[in-house]
Amino acid sequence: MAVLALVSDLMMQSQVGGAAQRVGVQLIVASGEAQLLERAHDGAIELVVVDLSHPGIDPVRLMQGLKPLLAESSRTLAFGPHVHKPLLEAAASAGFDAVMSRGQFHASMDQLLAGRF
């Protein structure tokens, strides 16, 4: 299983990397939206994780570009600060399979990266 992630915070990126190792998934990290879309062409991507606090992220635009590139079985997950409710709501409206606060993502990271959500 391969997980494609756009995570801006280096500490969180490290934690995601550790979780990926623990559950035995390959982690592919994108540095920005363009690279995320470029790497989404890989047919082995089963989960895309997007940190909504990444500068300039527009969840609607991102999902419009991302969805056609992924296999039907691929899942998408977005997370962000709980105080940014409009951004979280925009991600849910855009069609992300799961949208949660940063704390929820952090607490369940291993399970989520293993595809259990």
Number of C-alpha atoms within 10 A of each C-alpha: 15 20 23 23 26 22 22 18 12 9 10 14 16 12 15 22 17 15 21 23 14 12 16 14 17 16 21 17 20 19 12 17 20 12 12 22 19 13 17 26 14 14 12 15 22 22 24 25 24 26 23 24 18 16 10 9 15 15 23 17 12 17 18 12 16 18 17 11 18 21 15 9 8 18 19 21 22 25 24 22 16 14 10 12 13 10 22 22 13 15 27 18 14 16 16 22 16 15 24 19 19 18 13 14 21 16 11 13 19 20 14 19 28 19 16 9 11
